[in-house]
Amino acid sequence: MERLAYTFARLANPWDLRGELAPAIRRLTDAITEHPDMIEGTGDFDTRLIQ
């Protein structure tokens, strides 16, 4: 559970990451913020939260 919480924290703020996973996490975060409707759908809670 602790690792899951850490992962979500990194997704929320990936800009200070270092190491080999940093580019992948930044790319994932960019994709989520550019296309929030792909997470749950247009107008749903998750989409509105990301926007």
C-alpha positions in Angstrom: 0.0 0.0 0.0 2.9 2.3 0.8 4.4 1.8 -2.7 1.1 2.5 -4.3 0.7 5.8 -2.4 4.3 6.7 -3.4 3.6 5.9 -7.1 0.5 8.2 -7.1 2.4 10.9 -5.4 5.0 10.7 -8.2 2.3 10.9 -10.8 0.9 14.0 -9.1 4.3 15.7 -9.1 6.9 14.0 -11.4 9.1 17.1 -12.0 11.7 16.4 -9.3 12.2 12.8 -10.3 15.6 11.4 -11.2 16.7 8.1 -12.6 15.6 5.8 -15.5 11.9 6.0 -14.7 11.7 9.8 -14.7 11.1 10.2 -18.5 8.5 7.5 -18.6 6.5 8.9 -15.6 6.7 12.4 -17.1 5.4 11.1 -20.4 2.5 9.3 -18.7 1.6 12.4 -16.7 1.7 14.5 -19.8 -0.6 12.1 -21.6 -3.0 12.0 -18.7 -3.2 15.8 -18.5 -3.5 16.2 -22.3 -6.2 13.6 -22.6 -8.1 13.3 -19.3 -11.2 12.0 -21.0 -9.3 8.8 -21.8 -9.1 7.9 -18.1 -12.9 7.5 -17.4 -14.8 9.4 -20.0 -16.1 12.8 -20.8 -17.7 14.6 -17.9 -17.0 11.9 -15.3 -15.6 12.7 -11.8 -12.0 11.6 -12.7 -12.0 13.6 -15.9 -13.1 16.7 -14.2 -10.6 16.2 -11.4 -7.7 15.9 -13.8 -8.8 19.0 -15.7 
